[in-house]
Amino acid sequence: MDLIHGSLLDKILIFAMPLAARSILQQLFNSADVAVVGQFAGSRALAAVGR
């Protein structure tokens, strides 16, 4: 990848997309954890998962 020539915006987006995708997936995983623990465990376990 040539980082010297071309549009700066394109290069920033190429580097930012994996970070944004990771963040969204991590939030979905945490939401699923809270939903499952909240359904089957007590409030103390939910507080531990919710950080």
Distance bins in CASP14 RR format, pairs under 12 A and 6 or more apart:
PFRMAT RR
TARGET T0000
AUTHOR 0000-0000-0000
RMODE 2
METHOD distances of the structure
MODEL  1
1 10 0 0 0 0 0 1 0 0 0 0 0
1 11 1 0 0 1 0 0 0 0 0 0 0
1 14 1 0 0 1 0 0 0 0 0 0 0
1 15 0 0 0 0 1 0 0 0 0 0 0
2 10 0 0 0 0 0 1 0 0 0 0 0
2 11 0 0 0 0 1 0 0 0 0 0 0
2 14 0 0 0 0 0 1 0 0 0 0 0
3 10 0 0 0 0 0 1 0 0 0 0 0
3 11 1 0 0 1 0 0 0 0 0 0 0
3 12 0 0 0 0 0 1 0 0 0 0 0
3 14 0 0 0 0 1 0 0 0 0 0 0
3 15 0 0 0 0 1 0 0 0 0 0 0
4 11 0 0 0 0 1 0 0 0 0 0 0
5 11 0 0 0 0 0 1 0 0 0 0 0
6 12 0 0 0 0 0 1 0 0 0 0 0
6 14 0 0 0 0 0 1 0 0 0 0 0
7 13 0 0 0 0 1 0 0 0 0 0 0
7 14 0 0 0 0 0 1 0 0 0 0 0
8 14 0 0 0 0 0 1 0 0 0 0 0
8 15 0 0 0 0 0 1 0 0 0 0 0
9 15 0 0 0 0 0 1 0 0 0 0 0
9 16 0 0 0 0 0 1 0 0 0 0 0
10 16 0 0 0 0 0 1 0 0 0 0 0
10 17 0 0 0 0 0 1 0 0 0 0 0
11 17 0 0 0 0 0 1 0 0 0 0 0
12 19 0 0 0 0 0 1 0 0 0 0 0
12 20 0 0 0 0 0 1 0 0 0 0 0
13 19 0 0 0 0 0 1 0 0 0 0 0
13 20 0 0 0 0 1 0 0 0 0 0 0
14 20 0 0 0 0 0 1 0 0 0 0 0
15 21 0 0 0 0 0 1 0 0 0 0 0
16 22 0 0 0 0 0 1 0 0 0 0 0
16 23 0 0 0 0 0 1 0 0 0 0 0
17 23 0 0 0 0 0 1 0 0 0 0 0
17 24 0 0 0 0 0 1 0 0 0 0 0
18 24 0 0 0 0 0 1 0 0 0 0 0
18 25 0 0 0 0 0 1 0 0 0 0 0
19 25 0 0 0 0 0 1 0 0 0 0 0
19 26 0 0 0 0 0 1 0 0 0 0 0
20 26 0 0 0 0 0 1 0 0 0 0 0
20 27 0 0 0 0 0 1 0 0 0 0 0
21 27 0 0 0 0 0 1 0 0 0 0 0
21 28 0 0 0 0 0 1 0 0 0 0 0
22 28 0 0 0 0 0 1 0 0 0 0 0
22 29 0 0 0 0 0 1 0 0 0 0 0
23 29 0 0 0 0 0 1 0 0 0 0 0
23 30 0 0 0 0 0 1 0 0 0 0 0
24 30 0 0 0 0 0 1 0 0 0 0 0
24 31 0 0 0 0 0 1 0 0 0 0 0
25 31 0 0 0 0 0 1 0 0 0 0 0
25 32 0 0 0 0 0 1 0 0 0 0 0
26 32 0 0 0 0 0 1 0 0 0 0 0
26 33 0 0 0 0 0 1 0 0 0 0 0
26 51 0 0 0 0 0 1 0 0 0 0 0
27 33 0 0 0 0 0 1 0 0 0 0 0
27 34 0 0 0 0 0 1 0 0 0 0 0
28 34 0 0 0 0 0 1 0 0 0 0 0
28 35 0 0 0 0 0 1 0 0 0 0 0
29 35 0 0 0 0 0 1 0 0 0 0 0
29 36 0 0 0 0 0 1 0 0 0 0 0
29 49 0 0 0 0 0 1 0 0 0 0 0
30 36 0 0 0 0 0 1 0 0 0 0 0
30 37 0 0 0 0 0 1 0 0 0 0 0
30 49 0 0 0 0 1 0 0 0 0 0 0
30 50 1 0 0 1 0 0 0 0 0 0 0
30 51 0 0 0 0 1 0 0 0 0 0 0
31 37 0 0 0 0 0 1 0 0 0 0 0
31 38 0 0 0 0 0 1 0 0 0 0 0
31 49 0 0 0 0 0 1 0 0 0 0 0
31 50 0 0 0 0 0 1 0 0 0 0 0
32 38 0 0 0 0 0 1 0 0 0 0 0
32 39 0 0 0 0 0 1 0 0 0 0 0
32 49 0 0 0 0 0 1 0 0 0 0 0
33 39 0 0 0 0 0 1 0 0 0 0 0
33 40 0 0 0 0 0 1 0 0 0 0 0
33 41 0 0 0 0 0 1 0 0 0 0 0
33 45 0 0 0 0 0 1 0 0 0 0 0
33 46 0 0 0 0 1 0 0 0 0 0 0
33 48 0 0 0 0 0 1 0 0 0 0 0
33 49 1 0 1 0 0 0 0 0 0 0 0
33 50 1 0 0 1 0 0 0 0 0 0 0
33 51 0 0 0 0 0 1 0 0 0 0 0
34 40 0 0 0 0 0 1 0 0 0 0 0
34 41 0 0 0 0 0 1 0 0 0 0 0
34 42 0 0 0 0 0 1 0 0 0 0 0
34 43 0 0 0 0 0 1 0 0 0 0 0
34 45 0 0 0 0 0 1 0 0 0 0 0
34 46 1 0 0 1 0 0 0 0 0 0 0
34 47 0 0 0 0 0 1 0 0 0 0 0
34 48 0 0 0 0 0 1 0 0 0 0 0
34 49 1 0 1 0 0 0 0 0 0 0 0
34 50 1 0 1 0 0 0 0 0 0 0 0
34 51 0 0 0 0 1 0 0 0 0 0 0
35 41 0 0 0 0 0 1 0 0 0 0 0
35 46 0 0 0 0 1 0 0 0 0 0 0
35 49 0 0 0 0 1 0 0 0 0 0 0
35 50 0 0 0 0 0 1 0 0 0 0 0
36 42 0 0 0 0 0 1 0 0 0 0 0
36 45 0 0 0 0 0 1 0 0 0 0 0
36 46 0 0 0 0 1 0 0 0 0 0 0
36 49 0 0 0 0 1 0 0 0 0 0 0
36 50 0 0 0 0 0 1 0 0 0 0 0
37 43 0 0 0 0 1 0 0 0 0 0 0
37 44 0 0 0 0 0 1 0 0 0 0 0
37 45 1 0 1 0 0 0 0 0 0 0 0
37 46 1 0 1 0 0 0 0 0 0 0 0
37 47 0 0 0 0 1 0 0 0 0 0 0
37 48 0 0 0 0 1 0 0 0 0 0 0
37 49 1 0 1 0 0 0 0 0 0 0 0
37 50 0 0 0 0 1 0 0 0 0 0 0
37 51 0 0 0 0 0 1 0 0 0 0 0
38 44 0 0 0 0 0 1 0 0 0 0 0
38 45 1 0 0 1 0 0 0 0 0 0 0
38 46 1 0 1 0 0 0 0 0 0 0 0
38 47 0 0 0 0 0 1 0 0 0 0 0
38 48 0 0 0 0 0 1 0 0 0 0 0
38 49 0 0 0 0 1 0 0 0 0 0 0
38 50 0 0 0 0 1 0 0 0 0 0 0
39 45 0 0 0 0 0 1 0 0 0 0 0
39 46 0 0 0 0 1 0 0 0 0 0 0
39 49 0 0 0 0 0 1 0 0 0 0 0
40 46 0 0 0 0 1 0 0 0 0 0 0
40 49 0 0 0 0 0 1 0 0 0 0 0
41 47 0 0 0 0 0 1 0 0 0 0 0
41 48 0 0 0 0 1 0 0 0 0 0 0
41 49 0 0 0 0 1 0 0 0 0 0 0
41 50 0 0 0 0 0 1 0 0 0 0 0
42 48 0 0 0 0 1 0 0 0 0 0 0
42 49 0 0 0 0 0 1 0 0 0 0 0
43 49 0 0 0 0 0 1 0 0 0 0 0
43 50 0 0 0 0 0 1 0 0 0 0 0
44 50 0 0 0 0 0 1 0 0 0 0 0
END
